[in-house]
Amino acid sequence: MLRGVQSALNAVGRNDPEKPLLSTLHLIRHGQASFGADDYDRLSSLGEQQVRHLRDHYARTGQQLDLIYSGRLKRQRATAAILAAPSIDDVQDHSAFDEYDAHTLFKVHAELTGIPLSALRGSGPPDARAFQRRLEEVGRQWVAGALDRPGIERWPEFRSRVANGLEHVMREAGRSKDVAICTSAGTIGAAVGHVLGLDDDASLRLSWTVFNSSITRIRFDGTRCSLEVFNAVPHLEAQADPRGLITFR
């Protein structure tokens, strides 16, 4: 198992003689999805714009990706497709990078508490802050095992799935490669938690801070890996008015 280390990995530059020994994993959160719509699992027009800014940022800075993986959700695949154009033909789907099933967890939590999902909406559109508060409560209950039901992925299973997928990609990447994984906030939290050896609660809390289309970078070789960048949005901050571009949902 690869472990997070405090080492010289973070100090190695792109033109450093040691670079051939190192590869970089770019964990990309999907662009903004369609919160409040009948089908959440698709990019909004803003989400598409966020990812185009990321693609253009990579082109402008000379960042070349050798391979792109994606979870199987529509918002993840659409993000990968935009990021891949026009130079990468093949995006590899991998179930390890699917997000956890928040909708089902919300339903189980509603059954246990008697608080209906409709309370999040009221008489108007869903309240993003109320949704976030409920998401955090549901997440804590899930990690504690209170929402375990037959057929529902348990937190330890989710965390193990993500970790195994991450290590598979690292093993397959080889040296001096830049590999992107287009995924979701919960998956990124679990992945960073795995690399840094964080506990379950800390890994989950990380996921609540991840911006749409953000970049989290991990440097690695065959035996070591290290978090280099977490939750960066330079492609959005560089725009004339980034305030409306930097979103959580």
C-alpha positions in Angstrom: 0.0 0.0 0.0 1.3 3.5 -0.9 1.6 5.8 2.1 1.6 9.6 2.3 5.0 10.9 3.3 6.6 14.2 4.0 9.5 14.0 1.7 11.4 15.7 -1.1 8.6 14.8 -3.5 6.9 18.2 -3.1 10.1 20.1 -3.8 10.9 18.4 -7.1 10.3 20.7 -10.0 8.9 19.8 -13.4 12.4 20.1 -14.9 14.3 18.5 -12.1 16.6 15.6 -13.1 14.6 13.3 -10.8 11.3 14.0 -12.7 11.5 10.7 -14.7 11.1 8.9 -11.4 7.9 10.7 -10.5 4.4 10.8 -11.9 1.5 13.1 -11.0 -2.1 12.2 -10.4 -4.6 15.0 -11.0 -7.9 14.5 -9.1 -10.4 16.7 -10.8 -13.8 17.3 -9.3 -16.6 17.5 -11.9 -17.9 20.9 -12.9 -21.1 22.2 -11.3 -23.9 19.7 -11.6 -27.6 20.6 -11.9 -28.6 21.2 -8.3 -32.3 21.5 -7.9 -33.1 20.1 -11.3 -34.9 16.8 -11.9 -31.6 15.3 -13.1 -28.8 16.4 -10.8 -26.3 14.2 -12.6 -25.5 16.4 -15.5 -23.3 19.4 -15.9 -25.0 22.8 -15.7 -23.9 25.5 -18.3 -21.7 27.0 -15.5 -20.2 23.5 -14.9 -19.3 23.2 -18.5 -17.7 26.6 -18.5 -15.7 25.8 -15.3 -14.2 22.7 -17.0 -13.4 24.6 -20.2 -11.5 27.1 -18.1 -9.6 24.2 -16.6 -8.8 22.7 -20.1 -7.6 26.1 -21.3 -5.5 26.7 -18.2 -3.7 23.4 -18.8 -3.1 24.3 -22.5 -1.9 27.8 -21.5 0.5 26.5 -18.9 1.8 23.6 -21.0 0.3 20.9 -18.8 -0.1 17.8 -20.9 -2.2 14.8 -19.6 -1.1 11.4 -20.7 -4.3 9.6 -19.7 -7.7 10.5 -18.3 -9.9 8.2 -16.1 -13.4 9.0 -15.1 -16.1 7.7 -12.8 -19.2 6.4 -14.6 -21.6 9.2 -13.6 -22.8 11.5 -16.3 -21.3 14.6 -14.7 -18.0 12.9 -14.3 -17.9 11.6 -17.9 -18.9 15.0 -19.3 -16.1 16.6 -17.3 -13.6 14.1 -18.7 -14.9 14.6 -22.3 -14.4 18.4 -22.1 -11.0 18.1 -20.5 -9.9 15.5 -23.1 -10.8 17.5 -26.1 -9.1 17.7 -28.6 -5.9 15.8 -27.8 -6.9 12.7 -25.9 -9.2 10.2 -27.6 -9.6 7.6 -25.0 -11.1 8.2 -21.5 -11.1 5.1 -19.3 -14.2 4.6 -17.1 -13.5 3.1 -13.7 -16.2 2.3 -11.2 -13.7 2.9 -8.3 -14.2 6.6 -8.9 -18.0 6.7 -8.8 -19.4 9.0 -6.1 -21.2 7.3 -3.2 -25.0 7.1 -3.5 -26.0 10.2 -1.5 -29.7 10.1 -2.7 -30.2 6.6 -1.1 -28.4 7.6 2.1 -30.7 10.7 2.3 -33.7 8.5 2.0 -32.6 6.1 4.7 -31.8 9.1 7.0 -35.2 10.5 6.3 -36.9 7.2 7.3 -34.9 7.1 10.5 -35.4 10.7 11.6 -38.9 11.2 10.2 -37.7 14.4 8.5 -38.8 14.2 4.9 -36.6 15.2 2.0 -39.3 17.7 0.9 -38.2 19.8 4.0 -35.1 20.8 2.0 -37.2 22.4 -0.7 -40.1 24.0 1.1 -42.3 26.0 -1.2 -39.4 27.0 -3.5 -36.1 25.7 -4.9 -33.8 23.6 -2.7 -31.9 25.6 -0.1 -28.2 24.9 -0.8 -27.2 25.7 2.9 -30.0 23.5 4.3 -28.9 20.7 1.9 -25.3 21.1 3.0 -26.3 20.8 6.7 -28.3 17.7 5.9 -25.5 16.2 3.8 -23.0 16.6 6.7 -25.4 15.0 9.2 -26.1 12.1 6.8 -22.4 11.7 6.2 -21.6 11.5 9.9 -24.3 8.9 10.4 -23.1 6.9 7.4 -19.5 6.9 8.7 -20.8 5.8 12.1 -22.6 2.8 10.5 -26.1 4.1 11.5 -27.3 4.0 7.9 -26.1 0.5 7.0 -28.7 -1.4 5.1 -28.6 -4.4 2.8 -27.6 -3.3 -0.7 -26.2 0.0 0.4 -22.5 0.6 0.1 -21.0 1.0 3.6 -18.5 3.8 4.3 -15.6 1.3 4.8 -16.5 -0.3 1.5 -16.6 3.0 -0.3 -13.2 4.1 1.2 -11.6 0.8 0.3 -13.0 1.0 -3.3 -11.5 4.4 -3.8 -8.2 3.4 -2.3 -7.9 0.3 -4.4 -8.7 2.3 -7.5 -6.2 4.9 -6.7 -3.4 2.4 -6.1 -4.4 0.5 -9.3 -4.0 3.7 -11.4 -0.7 4.5 -9.7 0.7 1.0 -10.5 -0.5 1.2 -14.1 0.7 4.7 -14.8 4.4 4.1 -14.9 7.1 6.8 -14.6 7.0 10.4 -15.6 3.2 10.4 -16.4 0.5 12.9 -15.8 -2.9 11.1 -15.2 -6.2 12.8 -14.5 -9.2 11.3 -12.7 -12.5 13.1 -13.2 -14.6 12.3 -10.2 -16.5 13.8 -7.3 -16.0 15.4 -3.9 -16.6 12.4 -1.7 -14.2 10.3 -3.8 -11.5 13.0 -3.6 -11.9 13.3 0.2 -11.5 9.5 0.5 -8.5 9.5 -1.8 -6.7 12.2 0.0 -7.6 10.6 3.3 -6.0 7.4 2.1 -2.8 9.1 0.9 -2.4 11.1 4.2 -3.6 8.3 6.5 -6.5 10.4 7.9 -9.2 8.9 9.9 -12.8 8.5 8.6 -14.2 11.7 9.9 -11.4 13.8 8.6 -11.6 12.2 5.2 -15.3 12.9 5.0 -14.9 16.5 6.2 -12.4 17.1 3.4 -15.0 16.3 0.8 -17.3 19.1 2.0 -14.7 21.7 1.0 -14.0 20.6 -2.6 -14.8 23.2 -5.3 -16.3 22.3 -8.6 -13.6 21.6 -11.2 -10.9 21.9 -8.6 -7.4 20.3 -8.9 -5.9 18.1 -6.3 -2.5 16.8 -7.2 -0.6 13.7 -5.8 3.0 13.0 -6.8 4.1 9.4 -6.7 6.5 6.7 -7.6 6.4 3.0 -7.1 6.7 3.1 -3.3 5.7 6.6 -2.1 3.1 9.2 -2.7 2.6 12.7 -1.4 -0.1 15.3 -1.6 1.2 18.3 -3.5 -1.9 20.5 -4.1 -5.4 20.3 -2.6 -8.6 21.9 -4.0 -6.9 24.5 -6.2 -8.9 26.6 -8.8 -6.2 28.8 -10.5 -8.2 28.5 -13.8 -11.2 30.2 -12.1 -9.3 32.7 -10.0 -7.6 34.0 -13.2 -10.9 35.1 -14.7 -12.0 38.7 -14.7 -14.7 38.1 -12.2 -14.2 34.7 -10.5 -16.8 35.2 -7.8 -19.6 33.5 -9.7 -17.4 30.8 -11.0 -16.1 29.3 -7.7 -18.9 27.0 -6.5 -19.5 24.0 -4.3 -22.8 22.9 -5.9 
